[in-house]
Amino acid sequence: MIRRTFNAIVLALAAAVPPAFAQTWPAKPIRVVVPFPPGGPSDIVMRLAAEKMQAALRQPVVVDNKAGAGGNLGAAEVARAAPDGYTWLWGTDSLVTVNPHIYKSLGFKVDALQPVSIGTQFNQTLVCNPALGVKTLAELKAKARAEKLSYASGGAGVPGHLSMELLQSMAGFEMTHVPYKGPAPAAQDVIGGQVACGLLAGPTVLPHVRSGRLVALAVTGSTRSPTLPDVPTIAEAGVPGYAADFSLVMFAPRGTPQPIVDQFRQALVDALKMPDVSDKLKAGDQVVVGSTPEQAARTLAADSNKWGEVARRIHLGLD
């Protein structure tokens, strides 16, 4: 009986203590998968943060670019990874808010990833070639109703594409979508006059707006862009209720111990909020958020519903 009592006490104590690896984490380098090519917003922001996070976590934070299939390849790799705190996913919210609605096969289950934090938010910017002769959203609507116009995006199903489709449905006008392989070539064709307008990432079009080669009409977010403070939001420009904020989000494999999630999230948020990092992010049209996992989950669920409706309305499907 004494032995049984002793064993019961040992088992009870073991159940009350977190796993040993949660107590000693991190004991080796940490890998953050970015499911897009180097040089994009996800990659740039994560590399800025990783440099600061290493000091707090006392281990290298390695950024690993795994591009392909709209981010699905990298997301699938993390979804299959061991939930031990050594593999994380950093990418746009569209990985779980848009891709499940438009790809026939994701290669992973969305619920295999758990949101850790919305790190930053960013806008898309509606721009037109100056030769079109429009300077406001109202003028663009009137012109689009009077003649056939086209707009460029960085590709089918990307934030700029869905944001423009949402805008057209709410504002009551139509433009033909011309998808490109990325925002940079799309911007060049708007500058060259091959396409009248574009809804594109802020950092891509900002230099051209400042040089006068593009005219910025509005931004998609719920607040104005820090890089274009004089440009109204679409809601301010005459479409009440419109908001298309996009985010960079940290995910973990489902089942990662909460103490590890909390520690990693805090290191990320602290890094993003450091003045030298946040200033660089603001210059790139990124606003630091640093949400809790619960806030991130609620925001992602609401955005998934919104973009799912848009994708179904335009019958958008990708292989």
C-alpha positions in Angstrom: 0.0 0.0 0.0 2.9 2.4 0.8 4.3 1.7 -2.7 1.0 2.3 -4.4 0.5 5.6 -2.4 4.0 6.7 -3.4 3.4 5.9 -7.0 0.1 7.8 -7.0 1.9 10.9 -5.5 4.6 10.7 -8.2 2.1 10.5 -11.0 0.1 13.4 -9.6 3.2 15.6 -9.4 4.3 14.6 -12.9 0.9 15.7 -14.2 1.1 19.0 -12.5 4.5 19.9 -13.9 4.8 21.1 -17.6 6.8 18.8 -19.9 10.6 19.1 -19.5 11.1 20.5 -23.0 8.7 23.3 -22.2 10.8 24.3 -19.2 14.2 24.1 -21.1 13.0 25.6 -24.4 14.7 26.8 -26.4 17.7 24.5 -26.4 18.6 24.8 -30.1 18.1 27.1 -33.1 14.5 28.0 -34.0 13.3 27.9 -37.6 10.7 30.3 -38.9 9.3 29.3 -42.3 8.4 32.2 -44.6 6.3 30.6 -47.4 7.2 33.3 -49.9 10.4 34.3 -51.8 13.1 36.4 -50.2 12.7 40.2 -50.5 8.9 40.3 -50.0 7.1 42.0 -47.1 6.9 38.8 -45.0 10.6 38.1 -45.4 11.7 41.6 -44.7 9.7 42.0 -41.6 10.7 38.6 -40.2 14.4 39.2 -40.7 14.1 42.5 -38.9 12.4 40.8 -36.0 14.6 37.7 -35.9 17.7 39.8 -35.3 16.1 41.2 -32.1 14.4 38.0 -31.0 17.7 36.0 -30.9 18.9 38.2 -28.0 15.8 37.5 -26.0 15.6 33.8 -26.7 19.3 33.2 -26.6 19.2 31.0 -29.7 19.5 31.7 -33.4 16.2 32.4 -35.1 16.6 31.1 -38.7 14.4 32.4 -41.5 13.7 29.7 -44.0 12.0 30.7 -47.3 9.8 27.9 -48.7 7.9 29.5 -51.5 5.3 28.0 -53.8 1.5 27.5 -54.4 0.5 30.9 -52.9 2.3 30.0 -49.7 0.7 26.6 -49.3 3.9 24.6 -49.6 5.5 26.3 -46.6 2.3 26.3 -44.6 1.9 22.6 -45.2 5.5 21.9 -44.0 4.8 23.7 -40.7 1.4 22.1 -40.3 3.1 18.7 -40.4 6.0 19.7 -38.1 6.4 18.5 -34.5 4.7 20.9 -32.1 7.9 21.4 -30.0 8.5 25.1 -30.5 11.3 24.8 -33.0 9.3 25.3 -36.2 7.0 28.3 -36.8 5.2 29.9 -39.8 5.2 33.6 -40.6 3.2 34.9 -43.5 0.2 36.8 -44.7 -3.2 36.2 -43.3 -4.4 35.1 -46.7 -2.8 31.7 -46.0 -5.9 30.8 -43.9 -8.4 33.5 -44.9 -8.2 33.3 -48.7 -6.4 30.2 -49.8 -8.9 27.6 -48.3 -11.6 29.2 -50.4 -9.8 29.3 -53.8 -7.3 26.4 -53.9 -8.7 22.9 -54.8 -6.0 21.3 -52.7 -4.2 23.2 -49.9 -1.9 20.3 -48.9 -2.7 21.0 -45.2 -5.6 21.4 -42.8 -6.1 25.0 -41.6 -6.8 23.8 -38.0 -3.4 22.1 -38.0 -2.0 25.6 -37.5 -2.7 27.7 -34.4 -2.5 31.6 -34.6 0.1 33.0 -32.2 -0.1 36.8 -33.0 -1.0 39.2 -35.7 2.4 41.0 -36.0 1.6 43.8 -38.4 -1.1 45.2 -40.6 -0.8 46.7 -44.1 -2.8 48.3 -46.9 -3.2 47.9 -50.6 -3.2 51.2 -52.6 -5.4 52.0 -55.5 -3.3 53.8 -58.1 -3.9 54.9 -61.7 -1.9 56.2 -64.6 -1.9 60.0 -64.6 -3.0 60.0 -68.3 -6.4 58.5 -67.2 -7.2 61.9 -65.8 -8.7 60.7 -62.4 -7.6 61.9 -59.0 -10.4 60.6 -56.8 -12.3 57.3 -56.3 -15.5 59.1 -57.3 -13.9 60.2 -60.6 -12.7 56.6 -61.3 -16.2 55.2 -60.6 -17.8 57.7 -63.0 -15.2 56.9 -65.7 -15.5 53.1 -65.2 -19.3 53.4 -65.7 -18.8 55.3 -68.9 -16.1 53.3 -70.6 -14.3 49.9 -70.3 -11.3 50.1 -67.9 -9.0 47.5 -66.6 -7.0 47.1 -63.4 -3.9 45.2 -62.5 -3.1 43.1 -59.4 -0.2 40.9 -58.3 -2.1 37.8 -59.3 -5.4 35.9 -59.0 -6.5 35.6 -55.4 -4.0 38.0 -53.9 -5.0 40.8 -51.6 -5.2 43.4 -54.3 -7.4 41.3 -56.5 -9.9 40.4 -53.8 -9.9 44.0 -52.4 -10.8 45.4 -55.8 -13.6 42.9 -56.3 -15.0 43.8 -52.9 -14.7 47.5 -53.8 -16.5 47.0 -57.1 -19.4 45.1 -55.5 -19.9 47.7 -52.8 -19.4 50.8 -55.0 -21.3 49.6 -58.0 -18.8 49.7 -60.9 -16.9 47.2 -63.0 -13.3 47.0 -64.3 -11.6 44.0 -66.0 -9.0 42.2 -63.9 -5.5 41.8 -65.4 -3.4 39.5 -63.1 0.4 39.6 -63.0 3.1 37.5 -61.4 3.7 39.9 -58.6 3.0 43.6 -57.8 6.2 45.0 -59.3 5.5 44.0 -63.0 1.8 45.0 -62.5 3.0 48.5 -61.3 5.3 48.8 -64.3 2.4 48.2 -66.7 0.2 50.7 -65.0 3.1 53.2 -65.3 3.5 52.3 -68.9 -0.2 52.7 -69.7 -0.9 49.1 -70.7 -3.4 48.9 -67.8 -5.3 52.0 -66.4 -5.1 51.3 -62.7 -3.9 48.8 -60.1 -4.7 47.8 -56.5 -1.2 47.0 -55.3 1.0 46.7 -52.2 1.9 50.1 -50.8 5.7 49.8 -50.7 5.7 48.7 -54.4 3.8 51.8 -55.6 5.0 54.4 -53.1 8.2 55.5 -55.0 6.1 55.9 -58.2 3.4 57.9 -56.4 6.0 60.2 -54.9 7.7 60.7 -58.3 4.3 61.5 -60.0 4.3 58.5 -62.3 1.2 57.1 -60.5 -1.7 58.8 -58.8 -2.9 57.3 -55.5 -6.7 57.5 -55.1 -7.3 55.6 -51.8 -6.0 52.8 -49.5 -7.9 49.7 -48.6 -7.4 49.6 -44.8 -9.5 50.9 -41.9 -6.9 53.6 -41.3 -4.7 55.7 -43.6 -1.3 54.5 -44.6 1.6 55.9 -42.5 3.5 56.4 -45.8 0.6 58.2 -47.6 -1.1 60.1 -44.8 -2.8 62.5 -47.3 -4.5 59.6 -49.2 -8.0 58.7 -47.9 -9.2 55.3 -47.0 -11.7 53.8 -49.4 -14.4 54.3 -46.7 -13.4 58.0 -46.4 -13.5 58.3 -50.2 -17.2 57.5 -50.4 -17.7 53.7 -49.7 -19.0 53.5 -46.1 -18.2 50.3 -44.3 -15.4 49.2 -46.7 -12.3 47.9 -45.0 -9.7 45.5 -46.3 -6.9 45.3 -43.8 -4.2 42.6 -44.4 -1.8 41.2 -41.8 1.4 39.3 -41.3 0.7 36.5 -38.8 2.8 34.1 -36.8 1.4 30.5 -36.6 2.6 27.4 -34.7 1.8 23.7 -35.3 -1.3 22.8 -33.4 -0.4 21.4 -30.0 2.6 23.5 -29.3 2.7 24.0 -25.5 1.2 27.2 -24.3 4.2 28.3 -22.3 6.4 28.1 -25.4 3.8 29.9 -27.5 3.6 32.7 -24.9 7.4 33.1 -24.7 7.9 33.1 -28.4 5.0 35.5 -29.0 6.4 37.9 -26.4 9.8 37.9 -28.0 8.2 38.6 -31.4 6.0 41.5 -30.1 8.9 43.0 -28.2 11.1 42.9 -31.3 8.5 44.5 -33.5 7.9 47.3 -31.1 11.5 48.3 -30.7 11.8 51.9 -32.0 14.4 51.2 -34.7 12.3 48.2 -36.0 8.9 49.9 -35.8 10.3 53.0 -37.6 11.6 50.8 -40.5 8.2 48.9 -40.6 6.3 52.2 -40.7 8.4 53.4 -43.7 7.4 50.1 -45.4 3.6 50.7 -44.8 3.6 48.1 -41.9 1.8 49.0 -38.7 2.7 47.0 -35.6 -0.2 45.2 -33.9 1.2 42.4 -31.6 -2.2 40.8 -30.9 -2.9 37.9 -28.5 -3.6 34.5 -29.9 -7.3 34.9 -29.1 -7.5 38.2 -30.9 -5.7 36.8 -33.9 -8.1 33.8 -34.1 -11.2 36.1 -34.0 -9.8 38.4 -36.7 -8.8 35.6 -39.0 -12.2 33.9 -38.7 -14.0 37.1 -39.6 -11.7 37.8 -42.5 -12.1 34.2 -43.8 -15.9 34.7 -43.9 -15.5 38.0 -45.8 -13.0 36.8 -48.4 -14.9 33.5 -48.8 -18.0 35.4 -49.9 -15.9 37.4 -52.4 -14.2 34.3 -53.9 -17.6 32.5 -54.3 -19.2 35.5 -55.9 -16.5 35.8 -58.6 -16.2 32.0 -58.9 -12.5 32.1 -58.2 -10.7 28.7 -58.1 -7.0 27.8 -58.4 -5.3 24.5 -58.8 
